[in-house]
Amino acid sequence: MRKIDSRTLGIDQGNALLFSDFDVGGEMWAGSGPRCKRVPIHFSERYRNKPAVQVQIDMWDMDVRSNQRAEIKAENISRDGFDIVFKTWGDTRVARVSASWTALGQVAHEDDWEV
């Protein structure tokens, strides 16, 4: 468990449309087999250390005539940002997906001394 002084706890949040493939015949809608979309996210302020990041699907639009398979996660987490990664496979047809995220970690405090 990570413990952070409440004076230096930084919470950043946001959301992103990961893709909208149904109207352009994109690979998530028209393809098959393993497929992946990666969207870079930049924090509004740099964290002192790598923060904890949680990602969740806000909206998904899937074809009901195929199996609905999906994985979403945060990868490449750094002090400045991370990647939201959405994966699907098989015959799944995904029209569009949006996700929201929350990052929690230690940030600089105005009383900190930089030497």
C-alpha positions as CSV (number, residue, x, y, z in Angstrom):
1,M,0.0,0.0,0.0
2,R,1.2,3.4,-0.9
3,K,0.7,6.2,1.7
4,I,0.6,9.8,0.5
5,D,0.6,13.0,2.7
6,S,-2.8,14.7,2.0
7,R,-0.9,18.0,1.3
8,T,0.7,16.4,-1.7
9,L,-2.1,14.2,-3.1
10,G,-2.8,15.0,-6.7
11,I,-6.0,13.6,-8.4
12,D,-6.3,14.1,-12.2
13,Q,-9.3,12.9,-14.2
14,G,-10.4,13.0,-17.8
15,N,-12.2,11.1,-20.6
16,A,-11.4,10.3,-24.2
17,L,-13.1,9.0,-27.3
18,L,-10.8,6.1,-28.1
19,F,-12.3,5.5,-31.6
20,S,-15.4,5.7,-33.8
21,D,-14.9,3.1,-36.5
22,F,-18.4,2.2,-37.7
23,D,-18.8,5.3,-39.9
24,V,-15.3,5.0,-41.6
25,G,-15.1,1.2,-41.8
26,G,-12.2,1.1,-39.3
27,E,-10.5,-2.1,-38.1
28,M,-12.5,-2.4,-34.9
29,W,-15.8,-2.4,-36.8
30,A,-14.8,-4.1,-40.1
31,G,-11.8,-6.3,-38.9
32,S,-11.5,-9.6,-37.2
33,G,-9.0,-11.3,-35.0
34,P,-6.8,-9.5,-32.4
35,R,-7.2,-5.7,-32.6
36,C,-5.9,-2.9,-30.4
37,K,-6.3,0.9,-30.1
38,R,-3.8,2.9,-28.0
39,V,-4.5,6.5,-26.9
40,P,-1.9,8.6,-25.2
41,I,-3.1,10.6,-22.2
42,H,-1.1,13.5,-20.6
43,F,-1.6,14.6,-17.0
44,S,-2.4,18.3,-16.3
45,E,0.6,18.4,-13.8
46,R,3.6,16.2,-13.4
47,Y,3.5,13.7,-10.6
48,R,6.6,13.2,-8.3
49,N,6.4,9.4,-8.7
50,K,4.4,7.1,-11.0
51,P,0.7,7.5,-10.0
52,A,-1.9,4.9,-9.6
53,V,-4.2,5.0,-12.7
54,Q,-7.7,3.5,-13.1
55,V,-9.5,3.3,-16.5
56,Q,-13.1,2.4,-17.2
57,I,-15.4,2.3,-20.2
58,D,-17.8,5.2,-20.3
59,M,-19.6,4.2,-23.5
60,W,-19.4,1.3,-25.9
61,D,-21.3,0.6,-29.0
62,M,-21.1,-3.1,-30.1
63,D,-22.7,-5.1,-32.8
64,V,-25.2,-7.5,-31.1
65,R,-24.7,-10.1,-33.9
66,S,-21.2,-11.0,-32.7
67,N,-19.6,-11.9,-29.4
68,Q,-18.9,-8.9,-27.2
69,R,-15.2,-9.2,-26.0
70,A,-13.2,-6.3,-24.7
71,E,-10.2,-5.5,-22.5
72,I,-9.3,-2.0,-21.4
73,K,-6.3,-1.0,-19.3
74,A,-3.6,1.6,-18.6
75,E,-0.1,0.9,-19.9
76,N,3.2,2.8,-20.0
77,I,2.3,4.8,-16.8
78,S,4.8,7.6,-16.1
79,R,5.0,10.8,-14.1
80,D,3.6,12.7,-17.2
81,G,0.9,10.4,-18.6
82,F,0.0,6.9,-19.8
83,D,-1.7,5.0,-22.6
84,I,-5.3,3.8,-22.6
85,V,-5.3,0.5,-24.4
86,F,-8.5,-1.1,-25.7
87,K,-8.3,-4.7,-27.1
88,T,-10.8,-7.0,-28.8
89,W,-10.5,-10.3,-30.7
90,G,-12.4,-12.9,-32.7
91,D,-15.5,-11.8,-34.5
92,T,-16.3,-8.9,-32.2
93,R,-17.5,-5.7,-34.0
94,V,-17.0,-2.5,-32.0
95,A,-18.4,0.7,-33.4
96,R,-17.0,3.1,-30.9
97,V,-15.7,3.3,-27.3
98,S,-15.0,6.2,-24.9
99,A,-13.3,5.8,-21.6
100,S,-12.7,7.9,-18.4
101,W,-9.7,7.7,-16.2
102,T,-8.5,8.8,-12.8
103,A,-4.9,9.2,-11.6
104,L,-3.8,9.5,-8.0
105,G,-0.3,10.2,-6.8
106,Q,2.1,12.6,-5.1
107,V,2.6,16.0,-6.6
108,A,4.8,18.9,-5.5
109,H,3.6,21.1,-2.7
110,E,4.1,24.9,-2.7
111,D,6.1,24.7,0.5
112,D,8.6,22.2,-0.9
113,W,12.2,23.3,-1.2
114,E,14.1,22.4,-4.4
115,V,17.8,22.2,-3.8
